[in-house]
Amino acid sequence: MVSNLQNFTAEENISYQSSDRQNFIQDSGSASYDYVVVFQHGADEPVVDERRRPRHGTPSPIASSSRGLPEIVLLFLPNLQPDYDMKCDGQAPWDGQAAWLVEFQQRADRPARTFAFRTPNGLFSAQLKGRAWIAADSGEVLHLETGLMRGIPAVKVYRMYLSITYAPVSFQSRDVRVWLPHIADVYYDYGELRTMVYHTFSDFLLFSVDTDQKIEKPKSPNPLTQH
């Protein structure tokens, strides 16, 4: 995925709902964005830059805080795997496709390099645990679920759960098929406020090489076809 992915754009729809501890809704909304992901290869691991431009109006604070979706899967890179204890729980089909279920958990004796919260007061690394469904034939990640091992009071995030479903996108001019995030749901517990954020991605474009090619909305599990 890393060697083929390069940079891509997509249309992203974000909807959210925030409620208090009594489950009374405090805020909600939705918006569409032009979503751009730029991969840069750093010394130890890829550096991912995400950008969102609202299609209408001004960006929502929810959108600006929802970062890190594409790079979560990179925890399976060979140089990042030693940061985690991993074990295979056997075969577990996902959406009718043969897959292996792999559990992972941040090791206490290794740095947490996968995910962090950036604030004006600095960068706060997060320790993650979760599981992933990995295709038995290709090794692609089909679905991933993860969350914080412990809260981070310094940024007032006490719980966070992330669920990402991937779908195959075919870029026919390069004869490349890449599994990209299609649907992502995120839950945040900020103490007095709890927020659910729903992301849906479509109309992918591998702009570094395929600037004139547009891809249909993902339809798992079949590869997408070219417009």
HUQUI-V239623 format. One line per field, one symbol per residue. ss: DSSP state (A for helix, B for strand, O for the rest). psi: psi as a letter, one per 40 degrees, with the letter a starting at -180 (. if undefined). burial: 1 if it has 9 or more other ideal C-beta (glycine too) atoms within 8 Angstrom, else 0. Layout:
ss->???
psi->???
burial->???
//
This chain:
ss->OAAAAOOBBBBBBBBBBBBBOOOOBBBBBBBBBBBBBBBBBOOOOBBBBBBBBBOOOOOOAAAAAOOOOAAAAAAAOAAAAOOBBBBBBBBOOBOOBOBBBBBBBBOOOOOOOOBBBBBOOBBBBBOBBBBBBBBOOOOOBBBBBBBBOOOBAAAOBOBBBBBBBBBBBBBOOOOBBBBBBBBBBBBBBOOOBBBBBBBBBBBBBOOOOOOOOOBOOOBOOBOOOBO
psi->dddddbiiiihhhhiihhiaeefhhdiiiiiiihhhhhhhhaddiihhhhihhhdhaiiiddddegieddedeeeeideddeeihiiheahgihfehhihhhiihhideiihediihhideahhihhiiaiihhhddeeihdihhiihdiigddefhdihhhhhhiihhhgddefhhhhihdhhhhhhhecehhhhhhhhiifihgeddfeehiiihhgieiiiih.
burial->00001011111111111111000000000011111111100000110101010100001101110100111111111001101101000001010010111111111001010100101000011111111111100001111111110001000011111111111111100100011111111111110011111110111111101100101101010001010
//
